[in-house]
Amino acid sequence: MTRPASAKRRSLQGILAAGTLCAAALPCVAFPAHADTLGDTGEAIIHADEHPENWLTYGRTYTEQRYSPLDQINRANVGNLKLAWYYNFDTNRGQEGTPLVVDGIMYATTNWSKMKALDAATGKLLWEYDPQVPGNIADRGCCDTVNRGAGYWNGKVFFGTFDGRMIALDAKTGKKVWEVNTIPPEASLGKQRSYTVDGAVRVVKGLVLIGNGGAEFGARGFVSAFDAETGKLKWRFYTVPNNKNQPDHAVSDKVLMEKAYKTWGPNGAWVQQGGGGTVWDSIMYDPVTDLVYLGVGNGSPWNYKYRSSGIGSNLFLGSIVAVKPETGEYVWHFQETPMDQWDYTSVQQIMTIDMPINGETRRVIVHAPKNGFLYIIDAKTGEFLAGRNYTYENWASGLDPLTGRPIYRPEGLWTLNGNFWYGIPGPLGAHNFMAMAYSPRTHLIYLPAHQIPFGYKNQTGGFKAHPDSWNLGLDMTKTGLPDSAEARTAYMKDLHGEVLAWDPVKMQTVWQIDHKGPWNGGVLATGGDLLFQGLANGEFHAYDATNGSDLFKFNAQSGIIASPITYSVNGKQYVAVEVGWGGIYPISMGGMGRTSGWTVNHSFMAVFSLDGKASLPEMNSLGFLPVKPPAEYDSKVVDKGYFQYQTYCQTCHGDNGEGAGMLPDLRWSGSIRHKDGFYNVVGRGALTAYGMDRFDTSMTPDEIESIRQYLIKRANDTYQREVDARKNASGTPQGPAMGITPQ
């Protein structure tokens, strides 16, 4: 059993004496001369097992293994787990954050880039900070106004904001120490450029590292490193070249100009759209190799034929790039998805482990990106060691055993052959931001995977960028499902999620846990041989890490997509997870793949212990209810309205006009009953404060009106189906639909 924290740890302050880091499992790592003032937290993270009561960085340790040796809660007693406390967040959008715990204080980031400091034993609010992100910023990102987590270093906490800032706060008081804009002025040039920050902060050797999102809106990717004490920019690494192959006066200049530019060519939409390659999630530091690894995202636009005229591999899209932490200098790269045309990002969590390779122990990167293949890569050199698909995929027949490059299936090259293609995985990937875990006790990787297909088809007439819209190079009217029960049933059969227990030596699944639906939360492995995970259906589970047996289930009454953590206070172990259904799948897929399309989202921190005595109140689960729509609509403009809706509205309000319960389902909005009222919202921005931007500079009044007519048609088409579904699920529907979702 786990001993009390005071009996087995050194305090953070007590760890600071050494100027070098020498752990039994690690080589001696020399830190800079200022290590006694800036390197203390870094040493504490490396020696994390000496103070397992804390959770000091996103993956607990720099390895990002999401494993804790705490074992007070174990297979024998986890069935007694109860809710210890919960804390309601002030936004009911999606929650994807990993909280940090430092000496009994929890630091949690929430939607709209807010920060909470809570007593980790009781949930008492100690302080909070709201950076006041403007509401109209919401539609400048692809995937909800989420935030995945903070960084901690020497008494300060750091977090990025959705509008592109990095903020440092005093960890004790919550007072702002410094604030910087992470987006350089030259990066946002052009009408279709839009940058957001929602990724978790990593702090390495006194440098605060952050990337950005926005590839769907014409962004060019980069990672920035700021001095943790002052906020001064130390280095910036661009992940794709600029369109003139000229210096950015950044550390990435040499490799981009000499190596990357020739893989793009001088023509194509990337010249205006920035190329993409945003590092919106995974940044990882390994003290063994003393390298930082950047997980690079998809192209901008997605369409390879339009993006670079179908030429080149487009470095560094879909790649892992290794750089030196102090300077950002390029060391090596490995491209997992050359010629990306599927949105197969490589920004999913990068993990390092030590494992036997041909009779010797090697330090390796384990990576399971969107594309459905799991890679084993030498962490020092970038050499491809092994790779195999971890789930079904139909874009490639395998990987070249020497190079690791994909062996493409001709039908999967949809941008080049011009055909409609039903791709598995789709752009949501076979694995997304949901964290995987590794247990040194079982030597298994636990991977939350899912299958979410997608229809790909070239945008007709060549690439045309629309302002205030996703610009993918796809025909957005062909990506959704036909409105038929047969198509819906067939799609639902292809839709599922699971947790895979993967043996990295044998490169195969040992066992798996099957879930009914996709888009479930990340996982946590512990010394009690437990695996924790929250599900989209609102359940929080503890599984036996040795065989997948379900040992504990809790009804959180709201979907969970965040990753759990565990910590202890005064010798008592807790397990915590952010609850809140959201992100890109719920807001964009809508009726395509929903498992409970009218379920209300509730956002809160849930914390469990063996002696917990808290209980959740009964929460509303009916959400946006169908209201009988106007019977008449203009059938002559609904096709035009469908195009406008899919171009400007679908990614937030759901495919084919069907919402999924988080943002307003426009079929039941009161605004569609009145032309002027609808234009006030969509055209003039009456609800800007709630995240609904204005579109009067993007669409004409007639185009906006065509959307209203289309929504009335969709409401009539689906009204009875929605009423019947609710009666079957919960009896008689209750009350009218609300028109606004609170922030």
C-alpha positions as a printed Julia matrix, in Angstrom:
743×3 Matrix{Float64}:
   0.0    0.0     0.0
   1.07   3.62   -0.51
   2.74   5.18    2.5
   1.68   8.65    3.65
   3.13  11.38    1.47
   5.19  12.87    4.29
   6.95   9.54    4.89
   8.1    8.91    1.37
   8.8   12.18   -0.39
  11.08  15.12   -0.47
   9.3   18.48   -0.78
   9.69  20.4    -4.01
  11.9   22.89   -2.22
  14.05  20.09   -0.83
  14.84  18.71   -4.27
  16.58  21.86   -5.45
  20.06  21.23   -4.15
  21.45  19.31   -7.12
  22.68  21.14  -10.21
  22.52  17.96  -12.26
  19.86  15.29  -12.4
  20.96  11.7   -11.81
  18.19   9.14  -11.46
  18.65   5.39  -11.41
  16.71   4.92  -14.62
  18.09   7.99  -16.36
  21.51   9.21  -17.47
  22.95  12.22  -15.72
  21.34  15.28  -17.33
  23.15  18.62  -17.05
  20.94  21.69  -16.71
  22.01  25.26  -17.5
  23.95  27.34  -15.0
  20.73  28.88  -13.67
  19.33  25.45  -12.76
  19.21  26.27   -9.06
  16.56  28.91   -9.79
  14.87  27.64  -12.94
  15.54  23.9   -12.98
  13.94  22.93   -9.69
  10.52  22.01  -11.01
  12.12  20.14  -13.88
  14.08  18.01  -11.44
  10.95  17.39   -9.41
   9.18  16.16  -12.54
  12.04  13.8   -13.39
  11.99  12.49   -9.81
   8.19  12.38   -9.79
   8.02   8.91   -8.21
   9.65  10.33   -5.07
   6.59  12.54   -4.53
   3.68  10.75   -6.26
   1.16  12.85   -4.34
   1.7   15.54   -7.0
   0.8   15.74  -10.66
   3.26  18.37  -11.89
   2.96  18.24  -15.66
   0.46  17.21  -18.31
   1.39  13.5   -18.4
   2.6   13.48  -14.73
   6.2   12.88  -15.87
   8.13  14.01  -18.91
   7.61  10.53  -20.4
   3.88  11.34  -20.74
   3.08   7.77  -19.69
   0.06   8.8   -17.61
   1.04   6.26  -14.96
   1.03   6.87  -11.21
   2.58   4.47   -8.68
  -0.13   5.31   -6.12
  -1.83   2.08   -5.08
  -4.0    2.88   -2.07
  -6.91   2.5    -4.49
  -6.45  -0.89   -6.13
  -8.22  -3.82   -7.73
  -9.3   -5.2    -4.36
 -11.08  -2.06   -3.1
 -11.9    0.14   -6.11
 -15.48  -1.09   -5.98
 -15.8    1.05   -2.81
 -14.8    4.24   -4.64
 -17.19   7.14   -4.04
 -17.5   10.78   -4.99
 -15.42  12.82   -2.55
 -16.28  16.26   -3.94
 -17.26  18.06   -7.11
 -16.89  21.62   -8.3
 -19.23  23.11  -10.91
 -17.61  25.04  -13.74
 -19.22  28.22  -15.02
 -19.41  27.05  -18.63
 -21.31  24.13  -20.09
 -19.14  23.7   -23.15
 -16.66  20.85  -23.52
 -13.93  20.16  -20.96
 -10.67  18.55  -22.11
  -8.27  19.71  -19.41
  -5.77  17.77  -17.34
  -5.54  19.43  -13.92
  -2.22  19.78  -12.11
  -1.79  19.1    -8.39
   1.09  20.74   -6.51
   1.38  20.17   -2.75
  -2.37  19.86   -2.19
  -3.51  22.56   -4.61
  -5.26  21.69   -7.87
  -4.86  23.97  -10.89
  -7.55  23.35  -13.49
  -8.11  25.07  -16.82
 -11.62  25.08  -18.22
 -13.45  26.11  -21.36
 -13.02  29.75  -22.41
  -9.44  29.52  -21.06
 -10.35  30.06  -17.42
  -8.14  28.96  -14.51
  -9.27  27.65  -11.11
  -7.13  26.93   -8.06
  -8.9   24.46   -5.76
  -8.09  22.78   -2.47
  -7.35  19.28   -3.78
  -8.77  17.61   -0.65
 -12.06  19.52   -0.41
 -12.72  21.31   -3.71
 -12.78  24.71   -2.0
 -12.07  27.52   -4.47
  -8.84  29.3    -3.53
  -8.71  31.7    -6.45
  -9.82  31.94  -10.07
  -8.73  33.88  -13.13
 -10.77  34.79  -16.2
  -8.7   36.16  -19.13
 -11.88  37.56  -20.72
 -11.61  35.84  -24.09
 -14.01  37.66  -26.44
 -17.12  35.66  -27.37
 -16.7   36.21  -31.11
 -13.4   34.29  -30.99
 -15.33  31.0   -30.68
 -15.83  30.51  -34.42
 -12.16  31.16  -35.2
 -11.25  27.7   -33.98
 -12.27  24.33  -35.32
 -13.15  22.42  -32.21
 -14.84  24.27  -29.35
 -13.26  26.81  -26.98
 -11.6   24.1   -24.92
  -8.34  24.21  -22.97
  -6.28  21.08  -22.28
  -4.19  22.2   -19.36
  -1.69  24.38  -17.58
   2.02  24.24  -16.87
   3.72  24.75  -13.49
   7.22  26.07  -12.81
   8.81  27.56   -9.69
   5.69  28.98   -8.08
   3.97  30.08  -11.27
   1.23  28.51  -13.38
   1.01  29.14  -17.12
  -1.85  28.68  -19.55
  -2.72  29.64  -23.1
  -5.89  31.48  -24.06
  -8.13  30.74  -27.02
  -7.36  34.16  -28.51
  -3.63  33.4   -28.58
  -2.15  34.75  -25.35
   0.14  33.09  -22.8
  -0.47  34.12  -19.2
   1.7   33.51  -16.12
   0.03  33.67  -12.7
   1.41  33.53   -9.18
   0.43  30.03   -8.06
  -0.4   31.13   -4.51
  -2.45  34.23   -5.24
  -3.62  33.97   -8.84
  -2.19  37.43   -9.58
  -0.91  37.95  -13.11
   2.88  37.98  -13.41
   3.16  38.46  -17.17
   1.17  38.1   -20.39
   2.32  37.84  -24.01
   0.71  37.42  -27.4
   1.99  34.12  -28.79
   0.96  34.95  -32.38
   3.48  37.12  -34.27
   1.92  39.89  -36.39
   3.28  38.48  -39.64
   1.66  35.08  -38.97
  -1.88  36.43  -39.21
  -1.5   38.19  -42.55
  -4.23  37.29  -45.04
  -8.03  37.15  -44.91
  -8.25  33.46  -44.12
  -5.68  33.33  -41.33
  -6.98  32.54  -37.87
  -4.99  31.32  -34.86
  -6.17  29.87  -31.57
  -4.48  28.29  -28.55
  -6.19  25.43  -26.72
  -3.3   23.01  -26.08
  -1.69  22.15  -22.78
   1.4   24.12  -21.81
   4.74  22.33  -21.38
   7.53  23.92  -19.34
  11.07  22.68  -19.96
  14.33  24.04  -18.54
  12.72  27.32  -17.64
  11.03  27.75  -21.02
   7.26  27.79  -21.55
   6.37  25.98  -24.8
   3.12  26.37  -26.74
   1.81  25.82  -30.25
  -1.45  26.85  -31.88
  -4.44  25.72  -33.9
  -6.12  27.09  -36.99
  -5.12  24.94  -39.97
  -8.76  24.8   -41.1
  -8.68  28.61  -41.29
  -5.41  29.08  -43.16
  -2.88  29.14  -40.32
   0.82  28.38  -40.59
   2.13  26.25  -37.74
   4.86  27.12  -35.26
   5.93  26.49  -31.68
   7.15  29.28  -29.41
   9.31  29.15  -26.27
   9.04  31.92  -23.68
  11.19  32.59  -20.62
   9.2   31.39  -17.61
  10.35  34.31  -15.46
   9.86  37.2   -17.87
   7.73  36.03  -20.8
  10.46  37.02  -23.25
  10.46  35.03  -26.51
  13.5   32.74  -26.6
  12.91  30.86  -29.85
  10.29  30.03  -32.44
  10.21  27.03  -34.77
   7.95  27.16  -37.84
   6.76  23.74  -38.96
   6.17  24.54  -42.65
   8.12  26.94  -44.93
   6.89  30.36  -45.91
   5.6   30.84  -49.42
   8.68  32.68  -50.7
  11.32  30.39  -49.18
  12.76  33.36  -47.34
  14.07  33.61  -43.79
  11.61  34.14  -40.96
  14.57  35.07  -38.76
  13.64  32.05  -36.67
  15.59  28.98  -35.61
  13.73  26.91  -38.23
  15.04  28.95  -41.21
  17.84  26.61  -42.28
  15.93  23.33  -42.3
  12.83  24.84  -43.9
  14.7   26.6   -46.66
  17.1   23.75  -47.42
  14.93  20.69  -46.79
  11.22  21.43  -46.44
  10.46  24.0   -49.16
  11.3   21.66  -52.04
   8.65  19.21  -50.75
   5.94  21.81  -51.43
   6.73  23.59  -54.65
   5.96  27.23  -55.5
   2.28  26.84  -56.4
  -0.99  25.85  -54.79
  -3.39  27.16  -52.17
  -0.76  26.86  -49.44
   0.78  30.06  -50.77
  -2.27  31.96  -49.48
  -3.54  29.53  -46.85
  -0.33  29.22  -44.84
   0.19  25.49  -45.31
  -1.06  24.37  -41.9
   1.13  22.14  -39.77
  -0.17  23.57  -36.51
   1.09  21.99  -33.27
  -2.21  22.21  -31.44
  -1.59  19.49  -28.86
   1.49  17.35  -28.25
   4.8   18.91  -27.23
   6.98  16.55  -25.24
  10.42  16.69  -23.58
  12.59  13.65  -22.89
  15.43  14.19  -20.36
  17.19  11.0   -21.52
  17.77  12.29  -25.03
  17.51  15.94  -23.96
  15.22  16.63  -26.9
  11.83  18.26  -27.35
   9.42  16.52  -29.72
   6.79  18.46  -31.66
   3.72  16.68  -33.0
   2.8   18.44  -36.25
  -0.71  18.68  -37.64
  -2.56  18.62  -40.95
  -2.28  20.69  -44.09
  -4.12  23.88  -44.97
  -6.25  23.26  -46.92
  -6.79  19.54  -46.35
  -6.98  18.91  -50.09
  -3.49  17.83  -51.24
  -4.22  18.45  -54.93
  -5.26  22.04  -54.27
  -2.8   22.65  -51.41
   0.47  22.03  -53.3
  -0.83  21.08  -56.75
  -0.44  17.41  -55.79
   3.34  17.78  -55.52
   5.7   16.65  -52.74
   5.39  15.17  -49.29
   4.78  18.6   -47.68
   7.2   18.61  -44.73
   6.64  18.79  -41.81
   2.94  17.97  -42.01
   1.95  14.79  -40.18
   5.39  14.5   -38.57
   7.27  14.31  -35.31
  10.06  16.91  -35.25
  12.85  16.76  -32.64
  14.52  20.0   -31.56
  16.96  21.1   -28.86
  15.12  22.53  -25.84
  17.36  25.52  -25.14
  17.5   26.82  -28.72
  14.81  25.07  -30.79
  17.46  23.89  -33.24
  16.29  21.1   -35.57
  17.73  17.62  -34.87
  15.58  15.1   -36.8
  12.1   14.41  -38.1
   9.93  11.44  -38.99
   6.95  11.98  -41.28
   4.11   9.58  -40.54
   1.64  10.82  -43.17
   3.3   12.22  -46.31
   0.95  13.9   -48.78
  -1.65  14.32  -46.04
  -5.14  14.73  -47.51
  -7.2   13.2   -44.71
  -6.49  15.53  -41.75
  -4.31  12.81  -40.25
  -2.5   14.95  -37.73
   0.47  13.71  -35.7
  -0.27  15.96  -32.74
  -1.58  13.09  -30.64
   0.27  12.42  -27.38
   3.94  11.48  -27.77
   5.18   8.98  -25.16
   8.65   7.61  -24.4
   9.4    4.21  -22.86
  12.4    1.9   -22.52
  11.85  -1.4   -24.31
  13.87  -4.28  -25.79
  14.72  -3.98  -29.49
  16.76  -6.83  -30.98
  18.18  -7.83  -27.62
  19.06  -4.37  -26.32
  17.09  -1.8   -24.36
  16.31   1.27  -26.42
  14.72   4.58  -25.52
  11.81   4.82  -27.94
   8.9    7.02  -28.85
   5.51   5.32  -28.93
   3.05   7.21  -31.07
  -0.51   6.47  -32.19
  -1.59   9.37  -34.44
  -4.89   9.82  -36.23
  -3.92   7.69  -39.23
  -4.53   4.34  -37.45
  -0.9    3.14  -37.24
   1.14   2.78  -34.05
   4.82   3.68  -34.46
   7.93   2.75  -32.47
  10.69   5.29  -33.21
  14.19   5.64  -31.76
  13.95   8.67  -29.49
  17.53   9.82  -30.08
  17.82   9.43  -33.84
  14.28   9.28  -35.25
  14.95   5.87  -36.8
  11.79   3.92  -37.64
  11.86   0.67  -35.65
   8.37  -0.81  -36.02
   4.83   0.08  -37.0
   1.47  -1.56  -37.4
  -2.16  -0.5   -37.68
  -3.85  -0.59  -34.28
  -7.35  -0.49  -35.74
  -9.1   -0.92  -39.07
  -8.11   1.62  -41.73
  -8.62   1.72  -45.48
  -6.26   4.43  -46.75
  -3.05   2.34  -46.69
  -2.26  -1.37  -46.94
   0.61  -1.15  -44.46
   3.96   0.5   -43.77
   7.25   0.01  -45.57
   9.26  -2.15  -43.1
  12.46  -0.14  -43.68
  11.24   3.44  -43.91
   7.87   3.36  -42.15
   6.27   5.23  -45.05
   2.66   4.28  -45.8
   1.81   2.03  -48.71
  -1.14   3.94  -50.16
  -4.3    2.33  -51.47
  -5.13   4.03  -54.79
  -8.76   4.61  -53.81
  -7.6    6.43  -50.67
  -5.85   9.13  -52.71
  -9.17  10.89  -53.18
  -7.76  14.3   -54.1
  -5.79  12.83  -56.99
  -8.34  10.36  -58.38
 -11.24  12.8   -57.99
 -13.65  10.2   -56.62
 -15.89  10.31  -53.56
 -14.21   8.23  -50.86
 -15.65   6.83  -47.62
 -12.59   6.97  -45.41
 -11.82   5.06  -42.21
 -10.52   6.67  -40.14
 -12.0   10.03  -41.02
 -10.54  13.39  -40.0
 -11.38  12.77  -36.33
  -8.82   9.97  -36.51
  -8.56   6.53  -34.99
  -7.09   8.28  -31.94
  -7.35  11.96  -31.09
  -6.31  14.13  -28.13
  -7.56  11.61  -25.57
  -4.46  10.51  -23.67
  -3.17   6.95  -23.71
  -1.23   5.41  -20.8
   1.54   2.88  -20.16
   2.0    0.71  -17.09
   5.51  -0.49  -16.2
   3.79  -3.22  -14.18
   1.92  -4.79  -17.09
   4.21  -3.45  -19.86
   1.08  -2.6   -21.85
   0.03   0.57  -23.63
  -3.63   1.49  -23.08
  -4.95   3.29  -26.14
  -8.41   4.92  -26.38
  -9.32   4.38  -30.04
 -12.43   4.91  -32.13
 -13.81   4.45  -35.63
 -15.56   7.52  -37.1
 -15.82   7.34  -40.91
 -16.06  10.36  -43.19
 -16.93  11.1   -46.81
 -14.21  12.91  -48.81
 -14.86  14.65  -52.15
 -12.99  17.4   -54.0
 -14.47  20.89  -53.84
 -16.0   21.45  -57.27
 -14.53  24.09  -59.57
 -11.15  24.19  -57.83
 -10.26  25.63  -54.46
 -12.12  28.71  -53.3
 -11.61  30.12  -49.82
 -14.6   31.5   -47.92
 -14.01  34.1   -45.21
 -15.17  33.17  -41.69
 -15.39  29.52  -42.66
 -13.45  26.3   -42.67
 -11.51  26.1   -45.93
 -10.68  22.47  -46.6
 -10.94  22.01  -50.36
 -13.82  19.57  -49.8
 -17.34  19.59  -51.16
 -19.04  20.08  -47.8
 -22.42  19.07  -49.21
 -21.05  15.57  -49.85
 -19.47  14.93  -46.45
 -22.72  14.33  -44.56
 -25.14  11.46  -44.53
 -28.15  11.17  -46.82
 -31.27  11.83  -44.77
 -32.49   8.26  -44.71
 -32.95   5.65  -42.03
 -30.96   3.18  -44.12
 -27.91   5.47  -44.38
 -28.09   6.35  -40.7
 -28.27   2.68  -39.67
 -25.34   1.73  -41.9
 -23.24   4.59  -40.55
 -24.02   3.73  -36.94
 -22.76   0.19  -37.54
 -19.4    1.64  -38.51
 -19.27   3.89  -35.45
 -17.65   2.57  -32.28
 -14.95   3.11  -29.66
 -12.66   0.92  -27.59
  -9.65   0.78  -25.31
  -6.83  -1.35  -26.68
  -4.31  -3.02  -24.38
  -1.34  -3.02  -26.75
   1.89  -4.99  -26.34
   4.63  -2.76  -27.84
   7.07  -5.68  -28.14
   4.71  -8.02  -29.96
   2.98  -5.05  -31.68
  -0.47  -6.43  -31.14
  -3.59  -6.0   -29.04
  -3.63  -8.33  -26.02
  -7.2   -7.52  -25.02
  -9.66  -4.7   -25.55
 -12.68  -3.03  -23.98
 -15.47  -2.34  -26.45
 -17.65   0.74  -26.06
 -20.94   1.4   -27.82
 -19.95   4.87  -29.0
 -16.81   6.83  -29.92
 -15.22  10.0   -28.57
 -14.56   8.71  -25.07
 -12.1   10.14  -22.58
  -8.4    9.51  -22.09
  -7.04   6.89  -19.7
  -4.95   6.71  -16.53
  -2.94   3.69  -15.31
  -1.98   3.26  -11.64
   0.15   1.15   -9.34
  -3.04  -0.46   -8.08
  -3.26  -2.22  -11.46
  -6.19  -0.01  -12.42
  -7.17   1.76  -15.59
  -9.52   4.75  -15.28
 -11.57   6.23  -18.12
 -14.62   8.42  -18.61
 -17.05   7.76  -21.45
 -19.17   9.89  -23.75
 -22.3    8.27  -22.29
 -21.58   9.89  -18.92
 -20.06   6.9   -17.12
 -16.72   6.93  -15.29
 -15.07   3.51  -15.04
 -12.2    1.71  -13.33
 -10.97  -1.39  -15.17
  -8.56  -4.13  -14.18
  -5.33  -3.17  -16.0
  -4.36  -6.81  -16.35
  -7.43  -8.04  -18.22
  -9.93  -5.2   -18.75
 -12.56  -6.39  -16.27
 -14.96  -3.6   -15.27
 -14.54  -3.01  -11.53
 -16.26   0.35  -10.89
 -18.84   2.55  -12.62
 -20.14   6.0   -11.7
 -22.9    7.96  -13.48
 -21.56  11.47  -14.02
 -24.73  12.49  -15.91
 -22.64  14.16  -18.63
 -20.19  12.94  -21.23
 -16.49  12.75  -20.32
 -13.72  13.33  -22.85
 -10.92  14.57  -20.59
  -8.19  12.37  -19.12
  -8.19  11.47  -15.39
  -5.37  12.02  -12.91
  -4.62  10.67   -9.43
  -2.9   12.31   -6.47
  -2.88  12.21   -2.69
  -3.31  14.69    0.16
  -2.32  13.8     3.72
  -1.87  10.18    2.7
  -5.29   9.8     1.06
  -5.45   8.96   -2.64
  -7.89  10.72   -4.95
  -8.85  10.27   -8.6
 -10.03  13.33  -10.51
 -11.48  14.02  -13.95
 -13.02  17.01  -15.7
 -16.57  16.22  -16.8
 -18.06  17.93  -19.84
 -19.2   16.76  -23.28
 -17.9   18.85  -26.15
 -15.11  19.32  -28.64
 -15.31  18.85  -32.37
 -17.26  15.57  -32.48
 -20.33  16.74  -30.54
 -20.57  20.15  -32.17
 -19.91  19.2   -35.81
 -21.17  15.64  -36.23
 -24.61  16.4   -34.83
 -27.13  13.77  -35.84
 -24.57  11.84  -37.91
 -23.22   9.9   -35.02
 -24.85  10.98  -31.83
 -25.68   8.4   -29.23
 -27.92  10.75  -27.23
 -28.5   13.8   -29.37
 -30.61  15.76  -26.87
 -28.49  15.17  -23.78
 -27.55  18.37  -21.96
 -23.89  18.92  -21.21
 -22.91  19.6   -17.58
 -19.36  20.66  -16.76
 -17.66  20.09  -13.41
 -14.64  18.59  -11.7
 -15.38  15.17  -10.21
 -13.03  13.8    -7.52
 -13.25  10.33   -5.97
 -11.87   8.61   -2.87
 -12.54   5.41   -0.98
 -14.34   7.27    1.81
 -16.15   9.87   -0.3
 -19.51  11.11    0.94
 -20.61  13.56   -1.78
 -23.41  13.0    -4.27
 -24.46  14.7    -7.47
 -27.85  16.38   -7.74
 -30.22  15.1   -10.41
 -29.36  16.95  -13.62
 -31.54  17.81  -16.6
 -30.92  15.4   -19.46
 -33.47  16.49  -22.07
 -31.67  19.44  -23.64
 -32.98  21.16  -26.75
 -36.47  19.82  -27.3
 -38.24  19.88  -30.66
 -40.69  22.72  -31.19
 -43.19  22.31  -34.02
 -41.71  24.42  -36.83
 -43.46  26.74  -39.28
 -45.12  24.62  -41.95
 -44.14  26.77  -44.94
 -40.72  27.34  -46.47
 -39.33  28.44  -49.83
 -38.38  25.2   -51.57
 -36.62  27.14  -54.35
 -33.78  28.3   -52.08
 -33.28  25.36  -49.7
 -30.51  23.82  -51.84
 -28.65  27.11  -51.75
 -29.31  27.28  -48.02
 -27.91  23.78  -47.57
 -24.65  24.85  -49.24
 -24.39  27.99  -47.09
 -25.24  26.06  -43.92
 -22.66  23.35  -44.58
 -20.06  26.01  -45.4
 -20.57  28.36  -42.46
 -22.73  26.68  -39.81
 -22.23  22.91  -39.87
 -19.01  22.75  -37.86
 -20.69  24.3   -34.81
 -24.36  23.44  -35.15
 -24.18  19.96  -36.6
 -24.19  18.22  -39.96
 -27.44  18.47  -41.95
 -28.83  20.95  -39.45
 -28.91  18.45  -36.58
 -27.28  19.58  -33.35
 -25.83  17.22  -30.78
 -26.91  18.9   -27.56
 -24.05  21.23  -26.68
 -24.63  24.26  -28.9
 -28.11  25.34  -30.01
 -29.92  23.02  -32.39
 -31.09  25.6   -34.91
 -34.06  23.52  -36.02
 -35.75  24.38  -32.72
 -34.49  27.95  -32.35
 -37.13  30.63  -32.1
 -35.07  32.79  -34.43
 -35.94  30.72  -37.52
 -39.57  31.85  -37.2
 -38.74  35.46  -38.07
 -36.61  36.69  -40.95
 -35.42  39.81  -39.12
 -34.72  37.93  -35.91
 -32.65  35.33  -37.72
 -30.67  38.02  -39.54
 -30.06  39.88  -36.27
 -28.39  36.77  -34.88
 -26.55  35.46  -37.95
 -25.93  38.69  -39.81
 -25.63  41.38  -37.15
 -24.18  39.28  -34.31
 -26.82  39.75  -31.61
 -25.35  36.79  -29.68
 -21.66  37.6   -30.12
 -21.09  37.55  -26.36
 -22.2   33.91  -26.31
 -19.76  32.84  -29.01
 -21.97  33.37  -32.08
 -20.05  35.64  -34.45
 -21.63  37.84  -37.13
 -21.56  36.84  -40.81
 -22.79  39.95  -42.65
 -19.38  40.42  -44.27
 -19.3   36.79  -45.44
 -22.84  36.3   -46.73
 -25.48  38.5   -48.3
 -28.88  38.91  -46.6
 -30.4   36.62  -49.24
 -27.81  33.9   -48.51
 -28.5   34.15  -44.79
 -32.23  33.93  -45.48
 -31.66  30.79  -47.55
 -30.12  29.17  -44.46
 -33.27  29.97  -42.49
 -35.44  28.4   -45.16
 -33.24  25.29  -45.18
 -33.46  25.0   -41.38
 -37.26  25.22  -41.49
 -37.28  22.41  -44.04
 -34.96  20.28  -41.89
 -37.12  20.94  -38.83
 -40.2   19.73  -40.71
 -38.34  16.7   -42.06
 -37.13  15.56  -38.64
 -39.68  16.87  -36.12
 -41.73  13.7   -35.69
 -38.63  11.52  -35.59
 -37.18  13.62  -32.76
 -40.45  13.62  -30.8
 -40.78   9.85  -31.1
 -37.17   9.3   -30.02
 -37.7   11.31  -26.85
 -40.92   9.55  -26.01
 -39.17   6.22  -26.37
 -36.3    7.37  -24.18
 -38.03   9.27  -21.4
 -41.77   9.47  -21.83
 -43.44  12.75  -22.69
 -41.11  15.6   -23.78
 -40.89  18.42  -21.27
 -40.98  22.11  -22.03
 -39.82  24.26  -24.95
 -36.31  24.34  -26.37
 -34.03  27.06  -25.1
 -32.52  29.33  -27.74
 -29.23  30.14  -26.01
 -26.62  27.94  -24.4
 -24.9   29.78  -21.5
 -21.17  30.33  -21.7
